[in-house]
Amino acid sequence: MTKRNKIIYWIATLWLALGMVSTGLVQLLKSEQEVDFVKNLGYPAYLMTLLGIWKILGVIAVLAPRFPLVKEWAYAGFFFVMSGAIFSHIAAGDAIKEIFPSLLLLTLTVISWYFRPADRKVTQITPAYSPI
């Protein structure tokens, strides 16, 4: 991995982690403004707890050494949550200023995943059971 790619990876990953932790904590704290925001998108308030926990656990998975398969699941979760948020904002008719944070976190997710070092990638998955 080149020095340039390593710098890109760590900048994107740290910004992604900061964004996911901060939004996860806001969702867990359930401020009145955030609850109204989520309800305006058509979702129940209890979804905030689930998303907040997943985001924080995902950040731990992405930043922790080893466990490349868990990292893949965390990146996939971030991708699904952020693309779902973008779609929800578009469906609700929100302005671009409401869509931009989710779009930024989605972009950081893709950049971090793409530039991750080889030791953070799944190289081969061996099945637990093989009939042969």
N, C-alpha and C positions, 0 to 999 in steps of 0.2 A: 504494500500500500504506500502510495506516495505521500509525502508530507502535506501537499496541497489537499489531497482527498481526506487525510486524517483531520486536518483543520476544518474542512467543510463538514465532515461527520460530527465532530464534537460541537461545533457552533450550532448546527441544526438540532442535534440531540439535546443539548442543554436548553435551547430556546423551547423545544418541544416539551421537555420535562417541566420547565417553568410554567408554560401555558397550561399543560394538563393538570399539574398540581394546583395551580391557582384556581382554575375553573372547577376542578374537583372539590376543593375546599369550599368554594362559594356554594356549590350545589349541596354539599353536606351540611353547611350552616343554614341553608334554606332561608335566606333573607327574603323579606316580603317582596322586594323588587324582582328577585330571581324567580320566586314562585309564580308571580304574575306573568313574567316573561315566558316561563315554561307552559303555563296554562293557556296563554295566548296562542301558542303553537299547537294546542290541542292535546297536550299530554298531561297525565296526572302528576301531582306533586311528588308522590312516592318514587317516581322514576329518577328523581334527582339523587336520592340516596344510592340507588344502584349504580348510576353513572359516575357519581363521585367516588365511590369505592373502587370501581373498575379502573378509573383513570389513575388513581393513586397506586393501585397494584400494578397497573401497566407501566408506570414510570419506574417503579422498583424493578420490574422485570427487565426493562430496556437498559437501565443503568447498571444493574448487577453483573458481575463477571460470570462467564459460563452460561449454561442453560439456553443454548441457541434455539431450541424448539419452543420454549416458553416465550422467548423474544419474538419469534415469528407470530405467535398467537397474540402477543401484546400489540405488535404493529398492525396486525389484521384488525384487532379490536379498535384501535385508534382510527384506522381507515374507515371502518364501518360507522363508528360513532360520528366522525366528522363529516363524512359524505351524507349520512342521514340528517345531520344538523343543517347542512347546506340545502338539501332537498326540502326539509321542513320549513326553512325560512323562505325559500322560493315559493312553495305551495301556499304559505301564509301571506304572500305578497309583500314581504318585508323589503326594505330598502337595502342597497348594497352595503351600507355601513353596518347593518345587522348581520349580513352574510360574511363579511370580510374576516372576522376573527376565526370562524370555522374553516374558511378557505385557507387562511394562513396556517392553521394547525394541520390541515390536511396536506398542504405543501411541505411543511416541515417533516411530517410523518414519512412522506415519500422520499424526501432527500436523505433523511437519517437512515431509512431502510436501505436505500440504494448505495450509500457510501459506507455502510457498516463494514468493519474489518472482517477478515476471513474467519477469525476465531469466534465471531458473533453470528456466523451463518450456519444453517443446517446443511451439512455436506451430504449425509446419507441417512435415511431412516431405515433401521433394520426392524422387520416385523417381529413382534413378540412370539408369534406362532407361525410356523411354516409347515404345511401339510407334507412337504417332501422331505 
